[in-house]
Amino acid sequence: MVRGGLLEVGTEQFPYTSKLVITMHSNRSSPEIPIFGNKVIAMYNGVLDLHGIPRNPTWTELDVTADIGGTQLTLIRDVDWKVGESIVIAPTGYFNTEAEERIITAIDNTNP
């Protein structure tokens, strides 16, 4: 937690274009910050300012239901994702622990 300071990565004019990795270490039994949990970037009377490469859109929906264990997603719109990037597929149920992280291995922009 940062108190009364500035944590800045890039600016609107000069976004950070390299890879930034923030690693948080804990497990389910680690002590928690009330409301936030045990993995959090928190600011108290401070400013968190992160500017990376603008992405549009930042999220989208599936056009076709993904099969369990499937390796392809069909989206409702074009995205500017790149091979090698990570995406998170949100769960359709109640538990956010059911979200899945995947690495993009190929992109096919042909529209059926």
C-alpha positions, 0 to 999 in steps of 0.5 A, a space after each residue: 500500500 502506498 500512502 500519500 504518494 504517486 505511483 506512475 507508469 507512463 503518461 497519456 502523452 508517452 504511454 509505457 510500451 514495454 512489458 510490465 509485470 506486477 507479481 502479487 504473492 499470497 494464498 487463500 489463508 494470507 492476511 487480508 486488507 478489509 474489503 480488498 482481500 489479500 492481493 491488491 494494489 491500494 492507494 491511501 491519499 495518493 494517486 495511481 496513474 497507469 498509462 499503457 498502449 491504448 487498446 480498443 476495445 478493452 473487452 468484448 463478448 463471445 459470439 458463439 459459446 466456447 466449448 469446454 476444453 476448446 481452443 478457439 473463441 469467436 467474438 462479436 467484434 474485431 479486437 486489436 489483440 496480439 499473438 502471445 498476449 494473455 486474455 482472461 475469459 470471465 466465468 458465466 457462473 457466480 464464482 470469479 475463481 472459475 475465470 480462465 487465463 489463456 495465451 493467444 496462439 493465433 488470430 484469424 480475422 476472416 469473417 464468416 
